């Protein structure tokens, strides 16, 4: 007799209390293995694949894609013992006989349970951090088609709520989790609309919905459920869009641009088709790149009583809400101060060019600045600290876990380079490149986004000279790097055109005074002007 186990959303750490369902990775009636990811969720910090600790047949899913789920709420129910133990432990698709038994026969429901005993770690998984299984991922997942009164679902009670239609997923395509296998073996009937299963573009984890087949037979290339929801909430027909992604994939930016264009057309119509001039001097309505006065970007429906026409309301939830709370807390708790200095970066650029010789690992400018930063923190350790407000103590930290600001489609994130003080310039460059690519793909783990001790913020990439950044709480300081631009500069007693950069340091005045902060910033500036000074710190 199968036993139905309920798997709830676990505590994802870092004080997170809820998550948004982004993509279901299993269907009702599908055989899952122990520690197999069943759903991808978005927290305020990262995208996380959540593995299920039970092996068996999925009998119900709770929550639609895009819905917010609190910690402790049910995600799925699994009928443990409805499939052979070796299939539940090793994963579906382990052999033709096992698959045949799962799809058509009546498997043996006896034997030991496929779930780990309460309070004990399963031998195939161990004590696993949520979102990161220890066992190898299953090679393939197969959806089963239980017949009436037979198959793995026979004798399994239907749980209240959720989706428990065992026929869902019949004829669905097979997909390889973690790969980019493009397959479309058929369509699953969902009401009057079919869904083609395929494993999207590179960087997409697991299988994803490649698009909905419309009445005219055309497949709309959309993977992200968030993109579909945004289009639906704004009354946008995805069939009218041309995707800018690979193979015509419709991205979030495509939907946002279409919404902006529609808002501009409506504004132009209300104003009597008034002509506007873009920032590039081109005249006409709806100029690409031209900023129209009064134009509003709508990312969701306006809410609230008495909302003005075209008013934009953006919920402070998810990453946006978490960032807002962190910024507010930083300003409430940290008495910050900022100092800045201009430096001649001509020699720094020359040193970087000398490092990037053919055949050698490529070194980024940010990596060189990161190496300078770790050297400065070794001289001024007070800035690599935090304040314990409860104990009323300054805690100086032994290692430098260097965060750096990275802009992504989901907003600003701060990946953390672990043990940056122990890495060479080449190692720093490789790790920064890896974290940046992972951030843009939305795949950073919580461990890669937390526990930084100092942040490096290169806002110069936006063409900005200076800034007074907000400290990344609970850190004690942040170093800002402005753009490097050609400016007149006195060099060796003569006026010359040099590559000049502005450096700014925002620091917690509780951990040090202005002399320490100024000494740190001056050392950084000296190393920028004379990179050979770094040799003294090696």
TADAQUI-V431595 format. One record per residue. N is the residue number from 1. PHI is phi as a letter, one per 30 degrees, with the letter a starting at -180 (* if undefined). OMEGA is omega in degrees with one decimal (* if undefined). D_CENTER is the distance of its C-alpha to the mean C-alpha in Angstrom with 2 decimals. Layout:
n=N phi=PHI omega=OMEGA d_center=D_CENTER
n=N phi=PHI omega=OMEGA d_center=D_CENTER
This chain:
n=1 phi=* omega=-178.7 d_center=41.04
n=2 phi=d omega=177.0 d_center=37.29
n=3 phi=c omega=-179.5 d_center=35.57
n=4 phi=d omega=177.6 d_center=32.67
n=5 phi=c omega=178.5 d_center=29.90
n=6 phi=c omega=177.9 d_center=27.32
n=7 phi=c omega=-177.9 d_center=23.79
n=8 phi=c omega=177.0 d_center=22.07
n=9 phi=d omega=-177.1 d_center=18.54
n=10 phi=d omega=175.0 d_center=18.73
n=11 phi=d omega=-176.4 d_center=18.04
n=12 phi=d omega=175.0 d_center=14.51
n=13 phi=i omega=176.7 d_center=15.80
n=14 phi=h omega=176.0 d_center=15.51
n=15 phi=i omega=-179.8 d_center=17.46
n=16 phi=d omega=-176.3 d_center=15.02
n=17 phi=c omega=-178.9 d_center=17.39
n=18 phi=a omega=177.9 d_center=15.59
n=19 phi=b omega=178.6 d_center=12.69
n=20 phi=c omega=177.8 d_center=12.37
n=21 phi=d omega=-179.7 d_center=13.31
n=22 phi=c omega=-175.0 d_center=11.33
n=23 phi=a omega=173.6 d_center=13.50
n=24 phi=d omega=-177.6 d_center=16.61
n=25 phi=c omega=178.1 d_center=17.23
n=26 phi=b omega=176.0 d_center=20.90
n=27 phi=c omega=173.0 d_center=23.83
n=28 phi=d omega=-177.4 d_center=26.72
n=29 phi=j omega=-179.0 d_center=29.41
n=30 phi=d omega=176.3 d_center=27.21
n=31 phi=d omega=179.5 d_center=28.03
n=32 phi=c omega=177.8 d_center=25.25
n=33 phi=c omega=175.5 d_center=25.57
n=34 phi=d omega=180.0 d_center=25.06
n=35 phi=i omega=174.9 d_center=21.51
n=36 phi=d omega=176.3 d_center=20.31
n=37 phi=d omega=-178.6 d_center=16.84
n=38 phi=c omega=-178.2 d_center=17.83
n=39 phi=a omega=174.2 d_center=14.87
n=40 phi=c omega=-178.3 d_center=11.11
n=41 phi=b omega=177.0 d_center=10.05
n=42 phi=c omega=175.1 d_center=7.54
n=43 phi=c omega=177.9 d_center=8.68
n=44 phi=d omega=-176.2 d_center=9.18
n=45 phi=c omega=-172.4 d_center=7.10
n=46 phi=a omega=169.9 d_center=4.33
n=47 phi=c omega=-174.2 d_center=4.74
n=48 phi=b omega=170.9 d_center=8.25
n=49 phi=d omega=-175.0 d_center=11.27
n=50 phi=c omega=179.4 d_center=14.31
n=51 phi=d omega=179.7 d_center=17.58
n=52 phi=c omega=-177.5 d_center=20.94
n=53 phi=d omega=-177.5 d_center=23.71
n=54 phi=c omega=174.8 d_center=26.42
n=55 phi=c omega=-179.0 d_center=27.81
n=56 phi=l omega=-178.2 d_center=29.68
n=57 phi=c omega=177.4 d_center=29.56
n=58 phi=d omega=-179.6 d_center=27.03
n=59 phi=c omega=179.3 d_center=29.33
n=60 phi=a omega=171.6 d_center=27.07
n=61 phi=c omega=-177.8 d_center=23.56
n=62 phi=b omega=177.6 d_center=22.90
n=63 phi=j omega=176.0 d_center=20.73
n=64 phi=d omega=175.8 d_center=19.80
n=65 phi=d omega=-176.3 d_center=16.48
n=66 phi=j omega=-179.4 d_center=15.20
n=67 phi=d omega=175.9 d_center=17.25
n=68 phi=d omega=-177.3 d_center=16.47
n=69 phi=b omega=177.3 d_center=17.73
n=70 phi=d omega=176.1 d_center=19.07
n=71 phi=d omega=-178.4 d_center=19.19
n=72 phi=j omega=178.0 d_center=22.36
n=73 phi=d omega=-178.5 d_center=22.47
n=74 phi=d omega=175.1 d_center=23.28
n=75 phi=c omega=179.7 d_center=20.84
n=76 phi=b omega=167.1 d_center=23.34
n=77 phi=c omega=-175.3 d_center=26.91
n=78 phi=b omega=175.3 d_center=28.13
n=79 phi=d omega=-178.5 d_center=31.77
n=80 phi=d omega=-178.0 d_center=32.40
n=81 phi=j omega=178.0 d_center=35.56
n=82 phi=d omega=176.7 d_center=35.50
n=83 phi=b omega=177.8 d_center=34.88
n=84 phi=e omega=-176.6 d_center=36.46
n=85 phi=e omega=-177.6 d_center=35.08
n=86 phi=d omega=177.1 d_center=34.49
n=87 phi=d omega=-179.5 d_center=32.41
n=88 phi=d omega=-177.9 d_center=30.30
n=89 phi=d omega=-174.9 d_center=29.74
n=90 phi=d omega=178.7 d_center=29.37
n=91 phi=j omega=179.9 d_center=27.37
n=92 phi=d omega=176.9 d_center=28.51
n=93 phi=i omega=-178.4 d_center=30.13
n=94 phi=d omega=178.3 d_center=31.78
n=95 phi=l omega=-176.9 d_center=35.04
n=96 phi=d omega=179.6 d_center=37.04
n=97 phi=d omega=-179.6 d_center=39.19
n=98 phi=d omega=179.8 d_center=36.35
n=99 phi=d omega=179.6 d_center=34.67
n=100 phi=d omega=178.3 d_center=38.04
n=101 phi=d omega=-179.2 d_center=38.63
n=102 phi=d omega=-174.0 d_center=35.28
n=103 phi=d omega=-173.0 d_center=35.85
n=104 phi=b omega=-173.6 d_center=39.53
n=105 phi=d omega=175.9 d_center=41.38
n=106 phi=c omega=-175.3 d_center=41.60
n=107 phi=d omega=179.3 d_center=39.97
n=108 phi=d omega=-178.5 d_center=41.50
n=109 phi=c omega=-179.2 d_center=40.18
n=110 phi=d omega=179.1 d_center=41.93
n=111 phi=j omega=-177.9 d_center=40.92
n=112 phi=d omega=179.5 d_center=38.54
n=113 phi=d omega=178.6 d_center=35.43
n=114 phi=d omega=-178.1 d_center=32.19
n=115 phi=c omega=176.5 d_center=30.31
n=116 phi=d omega=178.9 d_center=30.36
n=117 phi=d omega=-179.9 d_center=33.06
n=118 phi=e omega=177.3 d_center=32.26
n=119 phi=i omega=-179.9 d_center=31.74
n=120 phi=b omega=179.4 d_center=31.69
n=121 phi=d omega=178.5 d_center=29.11
n=122 phi=d omega=-176.5 d_center=29.36
n=123 phi=d omega=-179.9 d_center=30.83
n=124 phi=d omega=-175.5 d_center=28.25
n=125 phi=b omega=-174.1 d_center=25.26
n=126 phi=i omega=177.9 d_center=26.34
n=127 phi=d omega=-170.0 d_center=24.60
n=128 phi=c omega=170.8 d_center=20.97
n=129 phi=d omega=-176.1 d_center=17.98
n=130 phi=e omega=178.3 d_center=16.04
n=131 phi=j omega=-177.5 d_center=13.48
n=132 phi=b omega=179.5 d_center=15.38
n=133 phi=d omega=178.8 d_center=18.74
n=134 phi=c omega=-179.5 d_center=21.57
n=135 phi=d omega=-179.0 d_center=23.42
n=136 phi=d omega=-179.5 d_center=22.89
n=137 phi=d omega=178.7 d_center=21.11
n=138 phi=d omega=-177.5 d_center=23.70
n=139 phi=d omega=179.3 d_center=24.81
n=140 phi=b omega=171.2 d_center=25.06
n=141 phi=c omega=177.4 d_center=24.79
n=142 phi=b omega=176.2 d_center=27.76
n=143 phi=d omega=-176.2 d_center=28.28
n=144 phi=c omega=-179.6 d_center=31.74
n=145 phi=b omega=-178.4 d_center=34.35
n=146 phi=d omega=177.4 d_center=36.54
n=147 phi=d omega=-179.9 d_center=39.91
n=148 phi=d omega=176.7 d_center=41.90
n=149 phi=i omega=-179.6 d_center=43.09
n=150 phi=b omega=177.8 d_center=41.86
n=151 phi=i omega=-176.2 d_center=38.85
n=152 phi=d omega=-176.5 d_center=36.30
n=153 phi=d omega=-178.2 d_center=36.01
n=154 phi=d omega=177.5 d_center=39.79
n=155 phi=i omega=-179.6 d_center=40.70
n=156 phi=c omega=-178.3 d_center=37.16
n=157 phi=d omega=175.1 d_center=37.22
n=158 phi=d omega=178.9 d_center=34.96
n=159 phi=d omega=177.7 d_center=32.91
n=160 phi=d omega=177.6 d_center=33.07
n=161 phi=i omega=177.6 d_center=30.25
n=162 phi=i omega=178.0 d_center=27.25
n=163 phi=c omega=-175.6 d_center=27.67
n=164 phi=b omega=178.3 d_center=30.30
n=165 phi=d omega=-176.5 d_center=31.62
n=166 phi=d omega=-179.6 d_center=32.31
n=167 phi=d omega=-179.9 d_center=32.92
n=168 phi=d omega=178.9 d_center=29.39
n=169 phi=j omega=179.1 d_center=28.04
n=170 phi=d omega=179.1 d_center=31.53
n=171 phi=i omega=-178.8 d_center=31.57
n=172 phi=d omega=-178.4 d_center=27.81
n=173 phi=d omega=174.5 d_center=26.56
n=174 phi=d omega=179.4 d_center=25.71
n=175 phi=b omega=178.7 d_center=22.35
n=176 phi=c omega=-179.7 d_center=21.22
n=177 phi=d omega=177.6 d_center=18.05
n=178 phi=i omega=-179.2 d_center=15.83
n=179 phi=c omega=177.7 d_center=17.87
n=180 phi=b omega=-178.9 d_center=18.26
n=181 phi=d omega=179.7 d_center=21.71
n=182 phi=c omega=-179.6 d_center=22.79
n=183 phi=b omega=175.8 d_center=25.26
n=184 phi=b omega=-173.6 d_center=26.78
n=185 phi=d omega=-179.3 d_center=29.57
n=186 phi=l omega=179.1 d_center=30.33
n=187 phi=b omega=176.5 d_center=29.33
n=188 phi=c omega=-178.1 d_center=28.89
n=189 phi=d omega=175.8 d_center=30.99
n=190 phi=b omega=-174.2 d_center=29.22
n=191 phi=i omega=-179.5 d_center=31.89
n=192 phi=c omega=-175.3 d_center=33.08
n=193 phi=c omega=178.6 d_center=29.85
n=194 phi=c omega=177.4 d_center=28.84
n=195 phi=b omega=179.0 d_center=25.40
n=196 phi=c omega=-179.4 d_center=25.08
n=197 phi=c omega=175.1 d_center=22.91
n=198 phi=a omega=-179.4 d_center=21.36
n=199 phi=c omega=-174.9 d_center=18.52
n=200 phi=f omega=-174.3 d_center=16.86
n=201 phi=c omega=178.2 d_center=15.93
n=202 phi=d omega=-178.6 d_center=14.99
n=203 phi=j omega=177.1 d_center=11.48
n=204 phi=d omega=-176.7 d_center=11.51
n=205 phi=d omega=175.0 d_center=12.06
n=206 phi=i omega=178.4 d_center=15.38
n=207 phi=d omega=-179.5 d_center=17.50
n=208 phi=b omega=174.9 d_center=16.50
n=209 phi=d omega=-176.0 d_center=18.83
n=210 phi=d omega=178.2 d_center=19.90
n=211 phi=l omega=179.3 d_center=21.78
n=212 phi=c omega=176.8 d_center=24.56
n=213 phi=d omega=-175.7 d_center=28.16
n=214 phi=d omega=-177.5 d_center=30.00
n=215 phi=d omega=-178.6 d_center=33.73
n=216 phi=d omega=177.1 d_center=34.67
n=217 phi=i omega=-178.7 d_center=33.17
n=218 phi=d omega=178.2 d_center=30.45
n=219 phi=c omega=177.9 d_center=26.96
n=220 phi=d omega=-175.3 d_center=24.17
n=221 phi=d omega=178.2 d_center=21.33
n=222 phi=b omega=176.7 d_center=18.26
n=223 phi=c omega=-171.7 d_center=15.53
n=224 phi=d omega=174.3 d_center=12.98
n=225 phi=d omega=177.8 d_center=14.66
n=226 phi=d omega=177.5 d_center=13.12
n=227 phi=d omega=178.8 d_center=14.98
n=228 phi=d omega=-179.7 d_center=18.05
n=229 phi=d omega=179.1 d_center=18.03
n=230 phi=d omega=179.0 d_center=17.82
n=231 phi=d omega=-179.0 d_center=20.69
n=232 phi=d omega=-178.0 d_center=22.63
n=233 phi=d omega=-179.0 d_center=22.51
n=234 phi=c omega=176.3 d_center=23.78
n=235 phi=i omega=-176.1 d_center=26.38
n=236 phi=c omega=178.2 d_center=25.16
n=237 phi=d omega=-177.1 d_center=26.55
n=238 phi=d omega=179.5 d_center=24.05
n=239 phi=d omega=-178.6 d_center=27.15
n=240 phi=d omega=-176.2 d_center=28.04
n=241 phi=c omega=171.4 d_center=24.92
n=242 phi=c omega=-175.8 d_center=24.61
n=243 phi=d omega=178.2 d_center=21.14
n=244 phi=c omega=179.9 d_center=20.18
n=245 phi=d omega=-179.1 d_center=17.97
n=246 phi=d omega=-179.9 d_center=19.52
n=247 phi=h omega=177.0 d_center=22.56
n=248 phi=i omega=-179.5 d_center=22.32
n=249 phi=d omega=179.9 d_center=18.92
n=250 phi=d omega=-178.0 d_center=18.32
n=251 phi=c omega=179.2 d_center=15.06
n=252 phi=d omega=-179.5 d_center=13.95
n=253 phi=d omega=178.2 d_center=15.82
n=254 phi=d omega=178.9 d_center=18.86
n=255 phi=d omega=-179.9 d_center=19.07
n=256 phi=d omega=178.4 d_center=18.74
n=257 phi=d omega=178.5 d_center=21.44
n=258 phi=d omega=178.3 d_center=23.61
n=259 phi=d omega=177.8 d_center=23.44
n=260 phi=d omega=-178.6 d_center=24.39
n=261 phi=d omega=179.0 d_center=27.17
n=262 phi=d omega=178.0 d_center=28.53
n=263 phi=d omega=-179.9 d_center=28.59
n=264 phi=d omega=178.1 d_center=30.42
n=265 phi=d omega=179.2 d_center=32.90
n=266 phi=d omega=178.7 d_center=33.61
n=267 phi=d omega=179.7 d_center=34.12
n=268 phi=d omega=179.1 d_center=36.38
n=269 phi=d omega=-179.9 d_center=38.36
n=270 phi=d omega=-178.9 d_center=38.91
n=271 phi=c omega=179.2 d_center=40.10
n=272 phi=i omega=177.9 d_center=42.53
n=273 phi=h omega=-179.8 d_center=40.49
n=274 phi=d omega=-179.8 d_center=40.58
n=275 phi=d omega=178.9 d_center=39.83
n=276 phi=b omega=179.2 d_center=37.09
n=277 phi=c omega=-179.4 d_center=36.63
n=278 phi=d omega=-178.6 d_center=33.28
n=279 phi=d omega=-179.6 d_center=32.20
n=280 phi=c omega=177.7 d_center=33.47
n=281 phi=i omega=179.4 d_center=36.88
n=282 phi=d omega=-177.9 d_center=36.66
n=283 phi=c omega=177.2 d_center=38.44
n=284 phi=k omega=179.6 d_center=37.51
n=285 phi=d omega=176.3 d_center=35.50
n=286 phi=i omega=-179.7 d_center=31.79
n=287 phi=d omega=177.7 d_center=31.66
n=288 phi=d omega=179.5 d_center=28.38
n=289 phi=i omega=179.2 d_center=27.13
n=290 phi=d omega=-179.0 d_center=29.85
n=291 phi=c omega=179.1 d_center=29.10
n=292 phi=c omega=178.9 d_center=31.30
n=293 phi=d omega=177.3 d_center=32.63
n=294 phi=i omega=179.4 d_center=31.67
n=295 phi=d omega=-176.4 d_center=29.07
n=296 phi=b omega=174.8 d_center=26.31
n=297 phi=d omega=-178.5 d_center=22.85
n=298 phi=c omega=177.3 d_center=22.35
n=299 phi=c omega=178.7 d_center=18.91
n=300 phi=a omega=-179.2 d_center=20.55
n=301 phi=d omega=178.5 d_center=24.10
n=302 phi=d omega=-178.9 d_center=26.09
n=303 phi=b omega=177.7 d_center=26.91
n=304 phi=j omega=-178.1 d_center=29.58
n=305 phi=d omega=176.2 d_center=33.33
n=306 phi=i omega=179.6 d_center=34.95
n=307 phi=d omega=-179.6 d_center=31.87
n=308 phi=d omega=179.8 d_center=33.14
n=309 phi=d omega=-179.9 d_center=32.86
n=310 phi=i omega=-179.5 d_center=29.71
n=311 phi=d omega=-177.9 d_center=28.28
n=312 phi=c omega=177.2 d_center=24.54
n=313 phi=b omega=-178.0 d_center=22.88
n=314 phi=c omega=-180.0 d_center=19.20
n=315 phi=d omega=176.3 d_center=18.41
n=316 phi=d omega=179.9 d_center=17.06
n=317 phi=b omega=177.6 d_center=14.65
n=318 phi=i omega=-178.5 d_center=11.12
n=319 phi=d omega=-178.8 d_center=9.28
n=320 phi=d omega=179.0 d_center=12.42
n=321 phi=d omega=179.1 d_center=14.73
n=322 phi=d omega=178.3 d_center=13.41
n=323 phi=d omega=179.3 d_center=13.69
n=324 phi=d omega=179.7 d_center=17.07
n=325 phi=d omega=-178.8 d_center=18.30
n=326 phi=d omega=177.7 d_center=17.52
n=327 phi=d omega=-178.9 d_center=19.23
n=328 phi=d omega=179.8 d_center=22.10
n=329 phi=d omega=178.8 d_center=22.58
n=330 phi=d omega=-178.9 d_center=22.67
n=331 phi=d omega=179.6 d_center=25.34
n=332 phi=d omega=-168.7 d_center=27.23
n=333 phi=c omega=-171.6 d_center=27.51
n=334 phi=c omega=172.9 d_center=27.50
n=335 phi=d omega=-171.9 d_center=30.60
n=336 phi=c omega=174.5 d_center=29.07
n=337 phi=b omega=-176.6 d_center=31.03
n=338 phi=b omega=171.4 d_center=30.33
n=339 phi=b omega=-177.6 d_center=32.41
n=340 phi=b omega=-178.1 d_center=32.08
n=341 phi=a omega=173.3 d_center=34.03
n=342 phi=c omega=-178.2 d_center=34.38
n=343 phi=b omega=178.1 d_center=34.67
n=344 phi=d omega=-175.6 d_center=35.95
n=345 phi=c omega=-177.7 d_center=33.19
n=346 phi=d omega=-178.3 d_center=35.51
n=347 phi=d omega=177.8 d_center=36.16
n=348 phi=d omega=177.9 d_center=32.50
n=349 phi=d omega=178.0 d_center=31.73
n=350 phi=d omega=178.7 d_center=34.78
n=351 phi=d omega=179.0 d_center=33.73
n=352 phi=d omega=177.2 d_center=30.35
n=353 phi=d omega=179.5 d_center=32.23
n=354 phi=d omega=178.5 d_center=34.59
n=355 phi=d omega=-175.0 d_center=31.83
n=356 phi=d omega=176.6 d_center=30.44
n=357 phi=d omega=179.4 d_center=33.54
n=358 phi=e omega=178.6 d_center=33.56
n=359 phi=j omega=179.7 d_center=32.58
n=360 phi=c omega=177.1 d_center=30.82
n=361 phi=d omega=-178.1 d_center=27.07
n=362 phi=d omega=180.0 d_center=25.53
n=363 phi=c omega=178.7 d_center=24.98
n=364 phi=d omega=178.1 d_center=22.82
n=365 phi=d omega=179.1 d_center=24.21
n=366 phi=d omega=178.1 d_center=21.32
n=367 phi=d omega=177.3 d_center=22.15
n=368 phi=d omega=177.9 d_center=25.78
n=369 phi=d omega=176.5 d_center=25.01
n=370 phi=d omega=178.1 d_center=22.94
n=371 phi=d omega=175.8 d_center=26.04
n=372 phi=d omega=-178.3 d_center=28.24
n=373 phi=d omega=-179.8 d_center=26.14
n=374 phi=d omega=176.9 d_center=26.47
n=375 phi=d omega=178.9 d_center=30.17
n=376 phi=d omega=179.0 d_center=30.63
n=377 phi=d omega=175.8 d_center=29.04
n=378 phi=d omega=178.1 d_center=31.49
n=379 phi=d omega=-177.3 d_center=34.27
n=380 phi=b omega=-174.5 d_center=32.99
n=381 phi=d omega=179.7 d_center=31.28
n=382 phi=d omega=-177.7 d_center=31.66
n=383 phi=d omega=174.9 d_center=28.52
n=384 phi=c omega=-173.5 d_center=26.46
n=385 phi=b omega=175.8 d_center=27.03
n=386 phi=b omega=-178.6 d_center=26.18
n=387 phi=c omega=174.0 d_center=28.53
n=388 phi=d omega=-174.5 d_center=29.28
n=389 phi=d omega=-179.7 d_center=30.55
n=390 phi=d omega=-179.7 d_center=32.05
n=391 phi=d omega=-176.8 d_center=34.07
n=392 phi=h omega=-178.5 d_center=34.62
n=393 phi=b omega=170.8 d_center=33.82
n=394 phi=c omega=-177.4 d_center=32.05
n=395 phi=c omega=176.6 d_center=30.10
n=396 phi=d omega=-171.5 d_center=30.02
n=397 phi=c omega=-173.3 d_center=27.40
n=398 phi=d omega=-177.7 d_center=28.57
n=399 phi=b omega=179.3 d_center=25.64
n=400 phi=c omega=172.2 d_center=23.32
n=401 phi=c omega=-167.0 d_center=19.60
n=402 phi=d omega=174.2 d_center=18.63
n=403 phi=d omega=175.1 d_center=15.53
n=404 phi=b omega=-176.7 d_center=14.99
n=405 phi=d omega=178.5 d_center=13.46
n=406 phi=b omega=179.9 d_center=11.17
n=407 phi=d omega=178.8 d_center=10.94
n=408 phi=b omega=178.0 d_center=8.35
n=409 phi=d omega=-178.8 d_center=9.01
n=410 phi=d omega=-179.0 d_center=6.95
n=411 phi=k omega=-178.1 d_center=9.03
n=412 phi=d omega=175.9 d_center=9.96
n=413 phi=b omega=-179.0 d_center=8.24
n=414 phi=b omega=174.1 d_center=10.70
n=415 phi=d omega=-174.7 d_center=10.29
n=416 phi=b omega=173.9 d_center=13.61
n=417 phi=d omega=-178.9 d_center=16.27
n=418 phi=d omega=175.9 d_center=18.35
n=419 phi=h omega=-179.3 d_center=22.11
n=420 phi=d omega=-178.5 d_center=22.02
n=421 phi=d omega=-177.5 d_center=25.73
n=422 phi=c omega=-176.7 d_center=26.66
n=423 phi=c omega=174.0 d_center=25.07
n=424 phi=d omega=178.6 d_center=26.94
n=425 phi=d omega=179.1 d_center=25.93
n=426 phi=d omega=179.4 d_center=25.20
n=427 phi=d omega=176.4 d_center=23.02
n=428 phi=d omega=-179.1 d_center=21.11
n=429 phi=d omega=-179.2 d_center=20.66
n=430 phi=d omega=-178.3 d_center=19.44
n=431 phi=d omega=177.6 d_center=16.87
n=432 phi=d omega=178.7 d_center=15.58
n=433 phi=d omega=179.8 d_center=15.40
n=434 phi=d omega=-178.9 d_center=13.56
n=435 phi=d omega=179.0 d_center=10.85
n=436 phi=d omega=179.2 d_center=10.66
n=437 phi=d omega=178.9 d_center=10.54
n=438 phi=d omega=179.1 d_center=7.84
n=439 phi=d omega=-178.9 d_center=5.63
n=440 phi=d omega=176.2 d_center=7.05
n=441 phi=d omega=179.7 d_center=6.60
n=442 phi=i omega=-175.2 d_center=2.91
n=443 phi=c omega=-179.6 d_center=4.90
n=444 phi=d omega=176.7 d_center=5.40
n=445 phi=d omega=177.5 d_center=7.87
n=446 phi=d omega=-179.5 d_center=9.53
n=447 phi=d omega=-179.4 d_center=12.29
n=448 phi=d omega=-178.0 d_center=10.59
n=449 phi=c omega=-173.2 d_center=9.68
n=450 phi=b omega=174.7 d_center=13.07
n=451 phi=i omega=171.3 d_center=16.80
n=452 phi=d omega=-180.0 d_center=17.17
n=453 phi=c omega=-179.3 d_center=20.80
n=454 phi=a omega=-177.0 d_center=20.91
n=455 phi=b omega=175.0 d_center=18.74
n=456 phi=c omega=-174.4 d_center=19.53
n=457 phi=c omega=-179.5 d_center=18.75
n=458 phi=c omega=179.6 d_center=19.79
n=459 phi=d omega=177.2 d_center=20.28
n=460 phi=d omega=179.0 d_center=23.02
n=461 phi=d omega=177.9 d_center=20.79
n=462 phi=c omega=-179.9 d_center=21.20
n=463 phi=i omega=-177.0 d_center=24.95
n=464 phi=c omega=179.8 d_center=25.45
n=465 phi=d omega=-173.9 d_center=28.23
n=466 phi=b omega=179.9 d_center=27.60
n=467 phi=a omega=172.0 d_center=25.63
n=468 phi=b omega=-171.6 d_center=25.96
n=469 phi=d omega=174.8 d_center=22.42
n=470 phi=d omega=-177.7 d_center=21.70
n=471 phi=d omega=178.5 d_center=21.42
n=472 phi=d omega=-177.8 d_center=18.21
n=473 phi=e omega=8.2 d_center=19.92
n=474 phi=c omega=179.2 d_center=21.44
n=475 phi=d omega=-175.5 d_center=21.90
n=476 phi=c omega=-176.8 d_center=25.18
n=477 phi=a omega=175.0 d_center=24.55
n=478 phi=b omega=177.7 d_center=22.48
n=479 phi=c omega=179.6 d_center=23.85
n=480 phi=c omega=179.8 d_center=23.38
n=481 phi=c omega=177.3 d_center=24.26
n=482 phi=d omega=-179.8 d_center=25.70
n=483 phi=d omega=175.3 d_center=26.53
n=484 phi=c omega=-174.4 d_center=29.24
n=485 phi=b omega=177.7 d_center=32.09
n=486 phi=d omega=-179.2 d_center=35.72
n=487 phi=b omega=174.1 d_center=38.02
n=488 phi=d omega=-173.8 d_center=41.64
n=489 phi=b omega=176.1 d_center=41.93
n=490 phi=d omega=-178.4 d_center=44.91
n=491 phi=b omega=-179.0 d_center=44.74
n=492 phi=h omega=174.6 d_center=47.65
n=493 phi=i omega=-179.0 d_center=49.83
n=494 phi=b omega=178.2 d_center=49.29
n=495 phi=d omega=-178.5 d_center=47.16
n=496 phi=b omega=174.6 d_center=44.62
n=497 phi=c omega=-177.2 d_center=41.42
n=498 phi=b omega=177.7 d_center=38.58
n=499 phi=d omega=-170.8 d_center=34.78
n=500 phi=c omega=178.2 d_center=33.95
n=501 phi=b omega=174.3 d_center=30.77
n=502 phi=c omega=178.8 d_center=30.36
n=503 phi=c omega=177.9 d_center=28.81
n=504 phi=b omega=178.5 d_center=28.08
n=505 phi=b omega=172.0 d_center=27.64
n=506 phi=c omega=-172.7 d_center=26.73
n=507 phi=b omega=176.8 d_center=27.91
n=508 phi=d omega=-175.2 d_center=28.77
n=509 phi=d omega=176.6 d_center=32.54
n=510 phi=d omega=-174.9 d_center=33.03
n=511 phi=d omega=180.0 d_center=32.20
n=512 phi=a omega=176.9 d_center=34.36
n=513 phi=c omega=-177.4 d_center=36.69
n=514 phi=d omega=179.5 d_center=36.74
n=515 phi=d omega=179.1 d_center=38.65
n=516 phi=d omega=179.3 d_center=35.92
n=517 phi=d omega=178.3 d_center=33.20
n=518 phi=d omega=177.7 d_center=35.51
n=519 phi=d omega=177.6 d_center=36.34
n=520 phi=d omega=-175.7 d_center=32.71
n=521 phi=d omega=179.2 d_center=32.07
n=522 phi=d omega=177.5 d_center=35.40
n=523 phi=d omega=177.4 d_center=34.68
n=524 phi=d omega=-179.8 d_center=31.41
n=525 phi=d omega=178.9 d_center=33.39
n=526 phi=d omega=178.4 d_center=36.19
n=527 phi=d omega=175.8 d_center=33.94
n=528 phi=d omega=-178.7 d_center=32.46
n=529 phi=d omega=179.6 d_center=36.06
n=530 phi=b omega=-176.5 d_center=37.39
n=531 phi=e omega=179.8 d_center=34.80
n=532 phi=d omega=178.7 d_center=37.68
n=533 phi=d omega=178.2 d_center=37.59
n=534 phi=d omega=-179.8 d_center=34.64
n=535 phi=d omega=179.8 d_center=37.22
n=536 phi=d omega=-177.7 d_center=38.76
n=537 phi=c omega=-177.5 d_center=35.72
n=538 phi=d omega=* d_center=35.54
